[in-house]
Amino acid sequence: MARMFVIKNLSENVEYFHYRRVTEEGLSRCSTRTKQKKDERGVQTSYSSLSTDNRFGTFLLSLLLTGFDSISPSKVTKTKKSRESSVLHKIPEVILENVNLTEEYNIIKVLAEGYYAKIFLAENRRTDTTVVLKAVHAELTSLRDFYQEYHYSYHLSPHPNILSTYSVAFKSDDFYIFAQEHAPYGDLAGTVKIGGLCEDFCKKIAFQLCSALEFLHSKQLVHRDVKLENILVFAADFSKLKLCDFGETRKEGTQVSKVKCTWQPFLPPEQCDALRNEKFTCRHYSDCWQAAIVLFVCATGNTPWQIAQLSSNVEYMNFTKWQKRRTTKVPIQFKKFTSRLLRMFRRLLAHEPDDRAKITEPFKYLKDSWFVTKSGQNTPIERKNSEDIYFIEDDDDDVRIEVDESKTKMAKMLSSYGLETTVDQKTMSKRLQEWVLSCETDYHFDSDEENF
Ligand SMILES: Nc1ncnc2c1ncn2[C@@H]1O[C@H](COP(=O)(O)OP(=O)(O)OP(=O)(O)O)[C@@H](O)[C@H]1O
């Protein structure tokens, strides 16, 4: 009984600890979120506390005590950063309790099954709570790797766009298992249709995905496997999404090898040529690349290329030519996008990792139009009255958009006086061609064209 009391208090303190972390990050919705987690975890904790007379109790205590580090009075002199990294980057050694899965849970169905893991929708027989159990094949995964995934999943849970993981982890037969909340609409891969989603949905996805990744990056963590299958949907209108699967998550700067069983079109160029076990440094720029590919797929229903390899892929080669302004021809698969969104893709999909924009880049474009309208117009809608800072950049793209706007205004004014200003593009191109051919100098066209 006394032990149960201790655990309950500890779990409350963990909630307090999470609350502190969330507020320190300045995240909104933290109080409701914390309350919700407390309810969810309350149920789970009661399950855990019933089993305290075994080794799992010890492991749980050590986990909870790790969380305590940051509020222990003896550690108050530690800086915020070192406190966080001592909790987040220290993966404790654990011994998992053996649980009879079918005795404890009623397995409702298998949600997904891969090479390494099975995902069950299950109901706890004692508490009647529905949870998702991620069961990792013990033969194919070391206990340390399993626990690392669980540790990151659990400690990143406070963010509203990261899947909540409960304080329940155990071993059952050939599986290491931990429990998470259930996403009723599955993952993004199952919801993105041919042709892609509407602009509004794409923006919601961009905001939530990048918020989650920004949170990870602020903790010096890199997800490394950002793809549609790892973004779970909680609302049909995409107003609630959560990032999951932290199995490949590593600390920034560590030596890693290629993610196993990954989908090639999502690999950043610097990883395409890496051999299977070749080591390279883990950098957050790979998440930026993958997030851009996710957004591209959401917007179009396709990946922009099969592999980001200059030597073997024409689509990627054409894209880099345009990106480096060696041609003004926008790659066909990007034609759907406005100049603003093209700019975002150009910056997030930079070939060199160091040239790539940060994960917060998409936030700059949330008030712009993303898709070219049917009439072929390429003008951002909400710019005119927008007071946001995103347009006050000293950048050639923005200057150009200002010019476009002035042109539109001028055209409107002239047409109100009966003056037609529309230009026949074909005639103009022909005249331009003739003029170029008539010039003796070998002209080099700069990229200062419509889509930059
Ligand atoms: N909490 C959940 N709610 C609903 N569906 C889920 C949940 N967790 C996982 N899934 C489903 O299971 C799939 C696999 O989950 P997850 O990525 O965690 O497993 P994995 O074995 O690490 O996958 P992979 O290694 O192939 O990326 C997800 O793409 C999703 O469709």
The ligand as an ORCA input file, in Angstrom:
! r2SCAN-3c Opt
* xyz 0 1
  N      -1.053      5.474    -31.853
  C      -1.437      5.034    -33.045
  N      -2.709      5.165    -33.445
  C      -3.095      4.734    -34.676
  N      -2.279      4.138    -35.558
  C      -0.988      3.981    -35.218
  C      -0.500      4.418    -33.936
  N       0.808      4.132    -33.862
  C       1.131      3.569    -35.020
  N       0.070      3.462    -35.843
  C       0.055      2.885    -37.207
  O       1.089      1.938    -37.279
  C       2.049      2.329    -38.278
  C       3.446      1.921    -37.832
  O       3.750      2.589    -36.600
  P       5.234      2.950    -36.190
  O       5.801      3.855    -37.235
  O       5.251      3.417    -34.802
  O       5.881      1.507    -36.296
  P       7.307      1.105    -36.918
  O       7.392     -0.372    -36.864
  O       8.362      1.873    -36.251
  O       7.133      1.546    -38.429
  P       8.319      1.766    -39.475
  O       9.565      1.175    -38.910
  O       7.831      1.060    -40.699
  O       8.405      3.263    -39.651
  C       1.855      3.822    -38.444
  O       2.253      4.237    -39.735
  C       0.364      3.971    -38.235
  O      -0.335      3.669    -39.419
*
